[in-house]
Structures are given as C-alpha cells and as structure tokens.
Amino acid sequence: MIEAQDVCLRYADGTMALNNIDLQIDPGEMVYIIGHSGSGKTSLLKLLMGMEYPTSGTLTVLEQPMREDQAMNIRRLRRMIGPVFQEFKLIKGRTAMENVMLGMRFLDIHPNTIKEDAMNALIKVGLEHKALSPVENLSWGESQRVAIARAVARKPALILADEPTGNLDTDNALNILELLTALKDENTTVIVTTHATHLIDNKSHGKLIQVDGGRICCERLG
C-alpha cells in the first residue's frame, strides 16, 4: 500500500520538513499520525497525495512511485484517494448532496449512479437527513461529515484526513474519529493526522505513528 525508505523533504526555502522517514502501511490499516503543530504531519500527507515530491529517498503509494517524472500517473492515482482537508472546501449556495456529487464528476463514475452513490455516502456519515440542506446552514461538525462523505463517495483505496477534529468539541471530535475508523476495511486504508493525542489514547485499534522534528520517533499499535 505505502512504502517509504529514507524519505526526506526539503522545501525551497531550505526548511527540512521530513528527515529519513521509513514507513510501511498495509491495505486496510487505520493509522494515526500524531505530533504537535509543525512536526511534519501535514508535509507527510502532502507527499502521500503527490502535492510534494521527496527530495531524496523512495516513496510508493498504491504501487505508484511518487516522483516528479511520474506526475501524469500521480494525477490518475489521486482518483483512488479520498482527501479530507482542514478547510472543508465546500461550495456555499449548494446543498450537502450537490457538494458530494461535485466531487464525483471528474471520476470514472457513471452519471446515472452519481446521485445514488452520493446519498449512500451521506448515509454512511449519518447525514442523509441533511442531504438537501445548503451547506452554509450546517454546523461545523455536519460540514466535516459532508467533507468526509465527499471523500467516501469516491470509493477510494486510501482516505487521507488532515486534522479532521480541528475546531470540534471533544464529543464531536470523537464521533468523527469513530466514523473514520468505521470506514476502513480490507480494501480501504485510512490515515488521520492529529495533534489531539488525548482523543486517541484510549483507542484499542489502529497504528500510531508519532512525528517530531520531521522524524518518526515512535511507532506502535494502538
């Protein structure tokens, strides 16, 4: 699924964001990447999305080498990835259903099934009763669920969620983490970055990878 060997990422301004990362993530795993703000969590997700390329080392995602000379193939790879960003990037003036459907129109999904697949995704996140609500009328937690439904509707092999519990109270944050955990199966890997380590300390499932100063300093099963 994901293999990294001696991966480094240095930004154009000279900042070393990641340093000698070794990593293996198998299909169907639930993975929490933890660490304080600025530790390198988001940089690692950018590599996995192909938004940045390793400065050195080798990285493979879903059997695709993540290198600049593979840019065209990486664009195709993104169709197999469901991203959940810190900013939901929902389109105001559109309903929850429309926002989910808009994210599907550039994929190889038959037009006749887009609406059904979008509704099924909203059902999975417990938001079917808000399908026709304009997104500006939704709460923060509901908007986060729409963003997750948009990722789920792609039927991805990999879900990448960057700080999905940000700006949520403890109860809603735990609900979001439980929802993401429930999405993983033998065909879908879920990777979540968070600095809210207290929310996952008591979880009995998943792999925890701690990043500090751009390095993996600890890796254990939850």
N, C-alpha and C positions, 0 to 999 in steps of 0.2 A: 504493500500500500504506500508507505512513505519510508524512505531510507535517506539518511544524511550522514556523510562522512567528512569530518574535518571542515565543516562549512563555516566560512567567515563572510561577514557582510560589512563593508566599509562604505559609508556614504561619501558623496562628492566633496563634502566639507572636511573630510578626514575622520569623522566620527566612526569609531569601531562599534557597530551596533551588536554584532554577534561574533563570537570568537571560538573557533574549533568545536562546533556543535556536532555531536554524534547522536543519532536518533533512529529508532525503528518503531513504527506504529503499524500494527496489523489490521486487516479488514475487520470491521465490527467492533472495534475498541471505542470506549469512552475515555477521552483524555482531557485532563485539566492542566493547562499551562499556567502556573501561578508565579507571582512575583510582584514587587512594588512597581509603581509607575516609573517608566524609563529603564526597566530591567532588560528589555529586549523582546518581550512577549509579542507586541504588535509587529515588530520587524520580522519575527519568525513567521507570523501569519502572512505577511506580505510576500515572503519567499514561497510559501506554500500555494499562494494564489497566483504566483507569477507576476506580481506587481513590482518586484525587485528580483535581481538575479544574484546568486552567490558571487562574491569577489574571488573566492577560491574554495576548493573542496567540491564534492559532488552531492547533488540532491536529485532524488527521483520521487515523483508523485504520481501514483496510479500508473506506474511503469513509464512515465514520461520524464526524460531528463529536463531539468529546469535550467536551461542555458539560453543566452540571448540569441544564439543562432537557431533556436527552436521556437522562436516567437509565434510563428503561424500555428504550429502544433499545440502550443500552450493556449492560444486563443480557443482552439477546439476543446482542449482539456477543461476549460472553465465552464463548459456546458455541463460537466459532470460534478461541479462543485456548487454547493448552496451556501453563499455567504450571508452572514448576519452582521451588519456593521454597527458601530457605536451610534452613529447617526442613522436613523431608520431609513432615510431617503424615500419616504412615502410621498406620493403626489397629492397635494391638497386639492379639494374640489372633486376628487374621485372617491368611490366607495372602497371599503376593505376588499370586496370581491374584485373590483376593477384593478386595484393595486397589485393583487396577486396575479391576475391574468396578464397585466402588462409585462410582468417579469418572465412570462412564458412564451411570448410571441416570437422571440428570436431563437427558440429552441426547436428541435425536430419533434414537435407535438402536433398531432392532427387538429386542425381548427375546431372540428366537431366535438372534441373531447376537452378542450381547454377549460370551459366553464365547469364541467363536471369535476375535473382534476383540481381546479381552484377551490371549489366547495369542499371537496374531500380534504384538502389541506387545511382549510379553516375548521373543519370538524375535528381534525387531529389536534389542533391547538385550542379547542373548546370555544371557538369564536363564530360558529355558524349563525348564531342569533344576531350578530353584528355585520353580517355579510353585506347588507345594503346601506350601512351607516357610512356617511362621509368620514374620512379618517381624521379630520380636524375635530370631530365630535367624540373621538375615542380618548380614553385615559392613556397615560404613559404606558402602563402595563399592557393594555389592549393593543396599543400601537406596536409594542415589542412583539406581541403574538402575531400580528399581521406580517411583520418583517420575517418572523420565523416561518409562517405559512408560505410566504413568497419563496423562501429557500426550499421548503419541503416539496412544494409543487413541482419543482424541477426534477424530482425523483433522483437526487444526487447520490453519488457513491461516497461523497465526503461533504460534511457540513462544517464550516468554519465560523465560529461565533466569537467576535472580539468584544470583550467586556459586556456581555448581554444583560448583566444585572445592574449596570450603572444607572444611577438616579432612581432606583426602585427601593421601596422599603423592604425589610427583611422577609416578610411573608411573601410578597410578590416575587422577590428575587429567588427565594427557594422554589416557588412554583415554576419559574422559568427554567431553573436548573433541572428540576424533576421532569419537566416537559422535554427538554433537550436529551436527557438521559433515556427517556422512553422512545425517542426517535431512532436510536441506534439499533441495528440488527446485524445479521451476518453479512449483509451487503452494504451497510452504511456505517461509516466511521464518523464520530462526532468529536471535534476538537474545540474546546472552550478556553479562552484566556480570561483570567480574572485576577484582581488583586485582593478580592474579598475572600481570603482564605478561610475565614471563620464560617463561611457558608457551606464549605465542603469538608470541614474537619471530621465530621461525624458520618460521612458517606462511606458505605461499605463496598462500593463498586467503582471501577474506573482506575485509570492510571494517573498519577500526579507527577508532573514534571516541573521542578522549580528552577526558574531562571534568575540569575543575579549577575549584574555587570556583563551581560551578553554571553554568559556561560551557563550550561546546565550544571547546577551544583548538587542536585538531588533528584532521584527518580525512584518512585515506589508505587506499588499497587495501593489503591485506596481501600 
